Amino acid sequence: MHKKSELAAQQNECNTKMGYLLGDIKNDIDFLNDEIFKFQNSPGAVTPEDQTSLDVLEEKGKEIANKMMELYSLYPPVPPVTC
């Protein structure tokens, strides 16, 4: 029974991490969508502010990719679960 409780505790820890990462990724995607909307609606040539926005979009995209890789590494866990 001890092994079962250890496995359950490890799985709960992984589930918590996955939930956090998924929520965080959703917030990041919402942020990106807002930035893209602002950029697309900026009139005229690319301004320094537009370039800053593009730089932010690129960096945030990399952050999301890293979070998704971290999420991928958690699921599906292979018993024994190690997080």
N, C-alpha and C positions, 0 to 999 in steps of 0.2 A: 504494500500500500504506500510505502514511503516514496517509491519511484513514481507512482501515479501522481502523488501530490507535488513532487518536484517538477514533473513534466507539465502539470496543470499550471503551476506558478510560472514556469518559463514561457508557456504558451500565452498566458495572460500578459506577461511583460512584452512579448512580441506584438500581441494585439494592441496594446497601449501605444507602442512605438508606431505601428502601422496607422492607427487612428490619428495620431498626432501628425505624422507625415502627410497623410491624405488631406487633412484639414489645412495644413500649412501650404500644400501644393495648390489647393483650391484658392486660398487667399492670394497666392502669388499669381495665379492665372487671372484672377479678377483684376489685380493690379496691372498686369500686362495689357489686358483688354482696355482698361481705362487709359493707359499711356498711349496705346495704338490709336485709340479714338482721338485723343488730343493731338497726336502727331498728324493724323490724316486730315484733321480739320484746321491745321495751321496754314494760313494763306501764304502764297508767294514762295520765294526760294527758301532753301534750308538756312535757318538762322542758327546762331550759336546755341540757343535754347533747344532747337530741334536736334542738333547734334548731340547735346547732352541727353536728350530723351532717347535717341537711338543708342547711345552708349549704355544707358540704364536698361533698355530693352535687351540688349545683348548680354549684359552681365546677369540680369534676372533670369534670362533663358538658360544660361549655364547653371545657375543655382537650382532651377527646377529640374534640369537634367540630372544633376548630382543627387537631389532628393529622391528622384525616381529610381536611380540606381541603388540608393540605400534601401528604398522600399522593396525593390526587386530582390535584394539580397536577403530580406526577411521572409519572403513568401515564395513558395510554400516551404515552411520549415521542415527539415528532415530530422526525425527523431534520432538521437536526443537533440532537442532544440537548444541552440546556443545563440544567444543574442548579445 
